[in-house]
Amino acid sequence: MATLKVPATVPSPAEDCEQLRKAFQGWGTNERLIIAILAHRTTAQRRAIRTTYAQTYGEELLKSLDDEISGDFERAVVLWTMDPAERDAQLGNEAVRRWSQSNLVLVEIGCTRSSEDLYQVRRAYHERYKRSLEEDVAAHTSGDFRKLLVPLVSAYRYEGLEVDEKLAKSEAKLLHEKITEKAYSNDELIRIITTRSKAQLTATFNQYHNEFGNPINKDLKSDHQNDFLAALRAVIRCISCPEKYFAKVIRKAIDGLGTDENALTRVITTRADIDLKVIEEAYYKRTSVPLDRAIKGDTSGDYEDILIALLGHGDV
């Protein structure tokens, strides 16, 4: 369930472009007007605005935004305004260029997007960076992480709901054997979690729990300091319960000293028109704090306003 709120009557792309141009002119930028327009338009509507803006003013809207606004507010607005595949291509490129073993952005992209969405991400990446996403992931990662991440971002999983229960039982047994042996990067273990359909994997994980008494992720918590095990757990969580995964990302971004604005921005802008309402509910169930209140307590100014608008808590 999306949180995005769109007006009952939406102005034409030409009207929106005219208003955005006015927001950029004069002595100061009208950030409220930018939010009022872009935070309340669907992907298709934002795409039409960008096309019309470029045709009318001879400049890419993203460049105008970059010239007029800055900081976390700019990043949130720009990421939100992008097409989803283009946005994921940028996030993926940032992840490989600043690679660390605790960075799970590639896991998110590889596991929470549909097969067709992931295919479009790879196309957008190739067009923008003149290299393949798989090539860059292989170049910037190594060892077990390369072995896991390259097939994850290369996958084109079957999207059907059919499940082979016999296969689920045999593969649950294999996963249990390899986890018990601490053979976490075993070829067969990697093959199963990176290629099977999400429905088939859910059946396998359920069979694992029923047969061996523990959720598979509990058995993967033997070493809390092991980043590869954390990546495996993230893969399983992203596939079986993405709303809980993203709720945890937000919780970690807000909790403690300081705020991880990049993580907070990434989740809000990539999920607002997909399932942010479900993520919001998962966050509240875990923390007993409404997500909008948590965000207001940890952010401020125009950055706070764009996030709250995308959460659906502002005026349309």
Buried (B, 14 or more C-beta within 10 A) or exposed (E): EBBBBBEEEBBEBBEBBBBBBEBBEEEEBBBEBBBBBBBBBEBEBBBBBBEBBBEEBEEEBBEBBBEBBEEBBBBBBBBBBBBBBBBBBBBBBBBBEEBEBEBBBBBBBBBBBEBEBBBBBBBBBBEEBEEBBBBBBBEBBEEBBBBBBBBBBBBEBEEEEEBBEEBBBEBBBBBBEBBEEEEBBBEEBBEBBBBBBBBBBBBBBBBBBEEBEBBBBEBBEEEEEBBBBBBBBBBBBBBBBBBBBBBBBBBEBBEEEEBBBBBBBBBBBBBBBBBBBBBBBBBBEEBEEBBBEBBBEBBEEBBBBBBBBBBBBBEE
